[in-house]
Amino acid sequence: MRLKMRRSRMRAHPPLAISAAAAALLMGCGGSSDAALPQLSAATPATLQSCATLASSLALPDTRITSAEQVPAGPITVQGVTTQAPAHCLVKGKMKERTGPVDGASYAIGFEMRLPVEWNGRFLHQANGGLDGSVVTALGSVSGAAPVAPGLVQGFAVLSSDAGHGAPTPFFGVDPQARLDYGYQAVGTLTPMAKNLIKSAYGKAPDRSYLAGCSNGGRHAMVGASRYAEQYDGILAGNPGFHLPKAATTQLWKAQQYAKVSTKDASGLPDLTTAVSPAEFKLISSKIVAKCDALDGATDGQVNDVAACQAAFNLQTDVPTCTGARDGSCITSEQKGVLASIFAGPKNSKGEAQYAGTWWDPGIAGANFASWHFGAPATRDAGAVAFIFTSPPSTVAAFTAIPGMQYALNFSMETDYPKMFATNTTYTESPWSYMTPPNETDLSTLKNRGAKMIVFHGVADGVFSPMDTAHWMDRLQANHSGKADAFARLFLVPGMNHCSGGPATDQFDMLAPLVAWVEQGKAPDSVTAKARGAGANVVNTELPASWSANRTRPLCVYPKVARYNGTGDVESASSFSCK
């Protein structure tokens, strides 16, 4: 589940430097802006002492280890991406097994841990995305597309879980405890268990602990930075849906807007894919490039200066208005009105903003962007809102009685939207409360421990607003007297869709730079990102033909922007500086 977007201005952008473990994607490092903060010591390696005996010898509260097996070094394939993993111990188990008092269903927090034989002394909690509900392979692929060095490969002991329910469907939302586990309590329950398991396997607890993920996994990380700051030394949050209930309801609102310019399908419901065709999105994207490409000093088919682009591009005047049939060379005035509203973000009848909007970026032509706008409202967000982000939740009978699209069209920003803040005697914590980070702009506990946080967000995210994330960083800075970059930094990824994809340099490693910041005090000023052209382990088919297959760009610390130095190869990150 995810969120929405809007048109507005932005700020500028600062730098972040990288340090990747043998992987091609790094740059230099800068220094921390607050020398008064504690400096945490570096983790020290250790070797696995036991594996098979863990299942029988380990006694942890409310925990059942179901298996522990030695896995030899070799390939692991996850979602079509094959990684050469080191030899490790694979431990599987369940925590807090119970029967739900409302639905009578069986619940537990399922998990797996992968413990490398040669361990770097660090624990990585891999927070997963979507509705959770399945134990994703604990490889530690937590930043960028098809990462070349996932956490397990870097030597982390990696934990993955289903967040407290056993199916990636929204119906667990009828169970009050399953809601809380999904929102935040599964992280709090799993963390001490994982650290104890690591101690049993290696003879010592982890020296340093990290929490990382993208999408809902990024939300888990943001929540962890607030609720479990004492437990984690480093937080990595990608494309975070940290205001997920608002994002999901915005998805339903978007469907209502697109329905105004959609044709009907055989059932009489709007076919949202007809609202704006792929050719029309590509047209808009091309006009954004035409107006904004050179604003960073290089004419290279990539828009780095997002802020300046919002002022330079005008949907009404820069995109031709159709006077006849829609043929991909124009869009109608009605389409322009709908798109302007969607990019500005949802409002209620009083004109009050209900969620952030988003920025105009060439990546809006990406297939992933369209899937979130046209497909997800009916197939994902309707169920999530009905069962997880509404108190009390719907019933299966009531929800399945109408199509998901009809649910989206019926959703009211006046009467249904407020239900995300509601409670009753059964559901005593509101969806807004259990899903979002409390005191999100006060990370004093994290800061004062010497812990660090990196956030990244694709500028063309089709569900979670990058503008919302930038606004959070602005408020975090204000709340910490303009010195938040001493412990928290945001990187925007131009052109990138939700966690990956789009016309973007979307392959990067932010885990290694985070470790260098936490344990060595090397604050990242930029992170080098690479395009996934021909020859990449997973090719990005949406890269413009004019780009080099191996294009690299610096990702800059918000609000700085990657600007061309005036000389040098425009395909190389070394020709750009964060300014």
Number of C-alpha atoms within 10 A of each C-alpha: 25 32 33 34 30 23 19 17 16 19 15 18 22 20 27 29 26 31 26 23 17 10 12 14 22 23 20 16 21 16 16 17 13 12 10 10 16 14 15 17 13 17 16 12 15 17 15 17 12 15 21 15 14 19 17 12 10 15 13 14 9 12 18 18 20 13 16 21 16 17 17 13 13 11 12 14 12 14 7 10 12 15 20 15 22 20 18 23 23 19 22 21 18 20 21 17 15 12 13 17 12 10 11 10 12 12 20 23 27 26 24 24 26 26 30 28 24 18 22 21 22 25 29 30 28 29 29 30 23 16 21 23 22 21 21 19 21 26 25 29 25 29 27 25 22 25 21 23 25 24 26 27 20 21 24 27 31 28 29 24 29 26 31 31 29 18 14 13 17 23 20 26 27 25 23 19 19 22 27 22 21 25 24 23 18 25 24 14 17 22 20 13 16 23 21 17 21 23 14 19 22 22 15 14 18 24 17 24 23 25 31 30 28 30 28 29 27 30 29 33 36 29 26 26 31 20 21 18 21 13 19 22 25 28 32 30 32 31 31 32 34 28 22 25 28 24 27 28 30 31 34 29 24 27 27 22 21 23 21 14 19 19 15 13 11 7 8 8 15 22 20 26 17 16 21 23 17 17 14 19 20 19 20 25 19 18 20 26 21 17 18 26 22 19 20 22 15 19 15 14 18 24 28 30 25 27 20 18 24 19 14 14 19 15 17 13 8 14 21 16 18 16 10 9 10 14 11 16 15 18 25 17 14 13 19 16 14 20 20 17 18 25 20 20 23 26 18 12 8 7 8 9 13 16 25 27 25 26 24 26 29 30 29 26 25 25 16 21 20 22 14 24 22 22 17 21 33 20 15 20 30 27 26 25 33 28 25 30 30 25 25 23 23 18 14 14 8 9 16 12 11 10 14 20 23 17 21 25 20 13 20 15 18 12 8 15 20 14 20 23 15 18 16 10 7 12 19 12 19 21 27 21 17 18 27 22 22 17 10 17 18 17 22 16 15 25 21 14 16 22 31 28 28 25 28 27 29 27 30 34 36 28 30 37 32 30 25 23 22 21 15 16 22 17 17 20 19 13 15 16 9 12 14 24 22 23 24 23 25 26 29 28 27 28 28 29 30 26 25 26 29 29 28 30 29 30 24 27 31 31 30 18 28 28 25 19 29 26 20 15 24 21 28 26 26 29 28 28 27 26 25 27 21 14 9 15 15 16 16 22 13 16 21 15 10 8 16 16 19 16 18 25 28 32 33 30 29 27 23 23 28 27 22 24 16 11 9 12 13 20 18 17 24 16 19 24 18 22 17
